[in-house]
């Protein structure tokens, strides 16, 4: 199915519950604006790094996503 984009939300985005609504919206836009699967993975990986640091600062255990947000990416 052409045009299918990245997965976004609680099951795809680590740290979703630690993010404000504005942060969620900004992340959603970044993911939707990704032009390639590689760019999607770069955004995903950088986000995971940031959320891992936030979780550590808050003393919270961080888990990876349940689903790969970039698996269904098609330009």
HUCOR-V522461 format. One record per backbone hydrogen bond with DSSP energy under -1.0 kcal/mol. NH is the residue of the N-H (numbers start at 0). CO is the residue of the C=O. E is the energy in kcal/mol with one decimal. If there is no record, write none. Layout:
BEGIN
nh:NH co:CO e:E
nh:NH co:CO e:E
END
This chain:
BEGIN
nh:3 co:0 e:-1.2
nh:6 co:68 e:-2.7
nh:11 co:8 e:-1.4
nh:12 co:8 e:-3.0
nh:15 co:12 e:-1.6
nh:17 co:14 e:-1.8
nh:18 co:15 e:-1.0
nh:23 co:19 e:-2.5
nh:24 co:20 e:-2.6
nh:25 co:21 e:-2.4
nh:26 co:22 e:-2.7
nh:27 co:23 e:-2.8
nh:28 co:24 e:-2.3
nh:29 co:25 e:-2.3
nh:30 co:26 e:-2.6
nh:31 co:27 e:-2.7
nh:32 co:28 e:-1.9
nh:39 co:35 e:-2.3
nh:40 co:36 e:-2.5
nh:41 co:37 e:-2.2
nh:42 co:38 e:-2.4
nh:43 co:39 e:-2.7
nh:44 co:40 e:-2.9
nh:45 co:41 e:-2.3
nh:46 co:42 e:-2.4
nh:47 co:43 e:-2.4
nh:48 co:44 e:-2.1
nh:49 co:45 e:-2.3
nh:50 co:46 e:-2.7
nh:51 co:47 e:-2.4
nh:52 co:48 e:-2.0
nh:53 co:49 e:-2.2
nh:54 co:50 e:-2.7
nh:55 co:51 e:-2.3
nh:56 co:52 e:-2.2
nh:57 co:53 e:-1.6
nh:58 co:55 e:-1.0
nh:59 co:54 e:-3.1
nh:66 co:10 e:-1.6
nh:70 co:67 e:-1.2
nh:72 co:69 e:-1.4
nh:73 co:3 e:-2.3
END
